[in-house]
Amino acid sequence: MKIYTRTGDAGSTGLFGGPRVSKDDARIEAYGTVDELNAALGCVRSLGAGGVSEGVDEQLELIQRELFSIGAELATPNPDEHDLRVIGTPHVARIEAWIDEHESGLSPLKQFILPGGTQAASMLHLARAVCRRAERRVVTLGDQQGVKISDAVIVYLNRLSDYLFVLSREVNSQAGIADVPWQRPV
């Protein structure tokens, strides 16, 4: 199988089990942003021991696998016909449990904080922002007539952004770097 097909040279792409659409179609924007999020998490994981713990790395790998499944669902006009609705309530519950676990050792937030700190924490903040954009793109896709997006996918992305935020704080805390509170410019 060649990596290039030349079929997209005119600005269109084929959907899984469906028609060709413009590369700026809402469906392409949605699963493309999920793919971008997956790549951002790969960057975090590439830091190795200088980034996140082995346990967190395992969590991120599982999330990457789930994001790939979400991308497949979003790339398919009729995901039920291809049994591609994989993400559900148990996946969301697991992320919520991870959030609670990682947040348990952190001081409660009293104000907004600035993204930054260690390289891993900064990359996690960036991944969080991409995750929020992915969520918005999926909502936009779901707002189109005739498109049914699984509610669990939207909830999953919403929780995932919370997880990435808490994880960035925990990574900084473990490195001895305090949250930098946002201050209103004067």
C-alpha positions in Angstrom: 0.0 0.0 0.0 1.4 3.4 -1.0 1.2 6.2 1.4 0.2 8.6 -1.3 -2.8 8.1 -3.5 -3.1 11.4 -5.3 -6.9 11.2 -4.8 -6.9 14.2 -2.4 -4.9 16.5 -4.7 -8.0 18.4 -5.6 -8.9 19.2 -2.0 -11.3 16.3 -1.2 -10.9 13.2 0.8 -12.9 9.9 1.1 -14.8 9.1 4.3 -14.8 5.5 5.7 -17.8 3.8 4.2 -19.0 7.0 2.6 -18.6 9.7 0.0 -15.8 12.1 -0.8 -16.0 15.4 0.9 -14.0 18.7 1.0 -11.0 18.6 3.2 -12.5 21.5 5.2 -15.7 19.6 5.9 -16.9 19.7 9.5 -16.4 16.0 9.8 -12.8 16.3 8.6 -12.2 19.2 11.0 -13.6 17.1 13.9 -11.5 13.9 13.4 -8.5 15.9 12.2 -8.5 17.8 15.5 -8.8 14.6 17.4 -5.8 13.3 15.5 -3.9 16.5 16.4 -4.7 15.9 20.0 -3.4 12.3 19.7 -0.2 13.7 18.2 0.2 16.2 21.1 -0.2 13.4 23.6 2.5 11.5 21.7 4.8 14.5 22.1 4.2 14.4 25.9 4.9 10.6 25.9 8.1 11.1 23.9 9.7 13.0 26.8 10.2 9.6 28.6 11.4 9.7 32.1 11.8 13.5 31.9 8.1 13.9 31.3 5.5 11.8 33.1 5.6 8.8 35.3 5.3 5.3 33.9 1.8 5.0 35.2 0.7 8.3 33.6 2.4 7.2 30.4 0.3 4.0 30.4 -2.8 6.2 30.9 -1.9 8.4 28.0 -1.3 5.4 25.8 -4.7 4.1 26.5 -6.2 7.5 25.8 -4.3 7.6 22.5 -5.9 4.3 21.5 -9.3 5.6 22.5 -8.8 8.8 20.5 -8.0 6.7 17.5 -11.4 4.9 18.0 -13.1 8.3 18.3 -11.4 9.4 15.1 -12.7 6.3 13.3 -16.2 6.9 14.5 -16.1 10.6 13.4 -14.6 9.6 10.0 -17.6 7.4 9.3 -21.0 8.8 8.2 -22.7 5.6 9.5 -20.6 4.4 12.4 -23.3 2.1 13.7 -23.2 0.1 10.4 -19.5 -0.5 11.0 -19.7 -1.1 14.8 -17.5 1.9 15.5 -19.2 3.4 18.5 -16.6 2.3 21.1 -16.4 5.0 23.7 -19.1 4.9 26.4 -19.8 5.7 30.0 -17.1 3.3 31.4 -14.4 5.2 29.6 -15.7 8.5 31.0 -15.9 7.1 34.5 -12.3 5.8 34.3 -11.1 9.3 33.3 -13.0 10.8 36.2 -11.4 8.3 38.6 -8.0 9.3 37.2 -8.8 13.0 37.7 -9.8 12.3 41.3 -6.6 10.3 41.9 -4.3 13.0 40.4 -6.1 15.9 42.0 -6.0 14.4 45.5 -2.5 15.6 46.2 -2.9 19.1 44.8 -4.0 22.2 46.6 -7.4 23.4 45.6 -7.5 26.1 42.9 -8.7 29.5 44.0 -8.1 31.4 40.7 -7.1 30.8 37.1 -3.5 29.8 36.5 -1.2 30.4 33.6 -0.1 27.5 31.4 3.5 26.6 31.7 6.1 25.0 34.0 8.0 22.0 33.0 8.2 20.9 29.4 5.8 18.1 30.1 3.3 20.3 31.9 3.4 22.9 29.1 2.8 20.2 26.5 -0.1 18.9 28.6 -1.6 22.4 28.7 -1.3 22.6 24.9 -2.9 19.2 24.6 -5.7 20.4 26.8 -6.3 23.4 24.5 -6.3 21.1 21.5 -8.8 18.8 23.3 -11.1 21.8 23.9 -11.0 22.6 20.2 -11.7 19.0 19.3 -14.7 19.1 21.5 -15.9 22.3 19.8 -15.4 20.7 16.4 -17.3 17.6 17.4 -20.2 19.7 18.7 -20.2 21.7 15.4 -20.3 18.4 13.4 -23.2 17.1 15.7 -25.1 20.3 15.0 -25.4 19.4 11.3 -28.7 18.0 10.2 -28.6 14.3 9.8 -25.4 13.8 11.8 -25.7 11.9 15.1 -22.6 12.1 17.3 -22.5 9.8 20.3 -23.1 11.9 23.5 -20.3 9.8 25.1 -17.7 11.2 22.7 -18.5 14.8 23.6 -18.5 13.9 27.4 -15.3 12.0 27.0 -13.5 14.9 25.3 -14.8 17.3 28.0 -13.5 15.1 30.8 -10.3 14.5 29.0 -9.5 18.2 28.9 -10.1 18.3 32.7 -7.8 15.3 33.1 -5.0 17.0 31.1 -5.4 20.2 33.1 -5.1 18.3 36.4 -2.2 16.2 35.1 -0.3 19.4 34.1 -0.7 20.7 37.6 0.4 17.4 39.1 3.5 17.2 36.8 4.5 20.7 37.9 3.9 19.9 41.6 6.0 16.8 41.4 8.8 19.0 39.9 8.5 21.5 42.7 7.0 24.2 40.4 4.1 26.2 41.8 1.0 27.2 39.8 1.4 30.7 38.5 -1.9 32.6 39.2 -3.4 34.8 36.5 -3.4 38.4 37.4 -5.5 41.0 35.7 -3.3 43.3 33.7 -3.2 46.9 34.9 
